[in-house]
Every structure is written in structure tokens, then in C-alpha cells.
Amino acid sequence: MPIRTSPAPKRTRWPYAIVAAFVLFASFIGYLVQQAMRTSVELVSPDYYQQELTYQQRMETVARTAALPAPVQIEPDAATRRLRLQLPAAMAGQPVAGTIHLFRPSDQRLDFSLPLRPSTALQQQVSTAKMPAGYWRVRLDFTAGGQAYCVERTITLPD
């Protein structure tokens, strides 16, 4: 009697494909975790929480600034590479003191502040020649006649 041999069972590739898919998925998740750990997460300012406590006072100064008879003008001039600040004429004759804050939202290391020293015409110009082109936020905090004022504008410096 002849011996019957059954054919060898066909090997399927499905178990290997499933294992390979799990390994690839785990590698991808590991890569995403590694990239997330390397990303720098910075607050806009180091004393962010202290600034949050003074938020109500800031809102009052912003409302007072909005109620001025003429707006505070903050305009970049691409031709001269300067930022021109113009205070309202209603503040003429009053002692004005304050600070100009320039923020670069994409890079905290570029942030800086300057003292506000307007001329008798209530103007001040700030050179933007050394500032990188792009999006900037300008905040002007000042006092005039014993009242605090605050104005914030966004500007885009050209190349």
C-alpha cells in the first residue's frame, strides 16, 4: 500500500505582517514622543503668572487709553527702518514717562524694552534696523497726568 503524504501546509505571511505593523506603529509613537520631549516650551514672559494677577488693572488702563480723544499711533516706516510712536495732542504739557516693549512671539530671546521719551511734539522714533523681519507685538505702557495708559499693536516688519 502506498504511503500517502499530505502536502506541506502553505505558510501564510499574515502573522509577520501583523507583527511588522505593530513594530512600525510602536516606532512611530516612540519617534513622536522623542520629538515632543525635544520641543522647547516657553512662556511669553518668565513672570507670566504674576502678570496675570494684574490683568484687571491692565484692562482699566486699556479702557482709559481707548477713551482718549485721539488714538496712540504706532506705525512702522519701511523706508527709514523706524517705528514711529505718536501720542495724542491732549497730553501736551503733561509729564509723560513709560516703557516701550517689543515682543517677538516666535522667539522670546528677541524681546526687548526701551524707555519712552517723547519729544515736545509727543513723538518718538525707534530704529528697527537690527530687528529681524516678521511679526512683532508692540506694547506701550505710560503715565501722563497721573493716569496710567496702555496700548498694544501688532506690526509686521518687511525684509
Secondary structure, DSSP 8 states (H G I E B T S, - for coil): ------------SHHHHHHHHHHHHHHHHHHHHHHHHHS----SSTTHHHHHHTHHHHHHHHHHHHTSSS--EEEEETTTTEEEEE--GGGTTS-EEEEEEEE-TT-GGG-EEEEE---TTSEEEEE-TTS-SEEEEEEEEEEETTEEEEEEEEEEE--
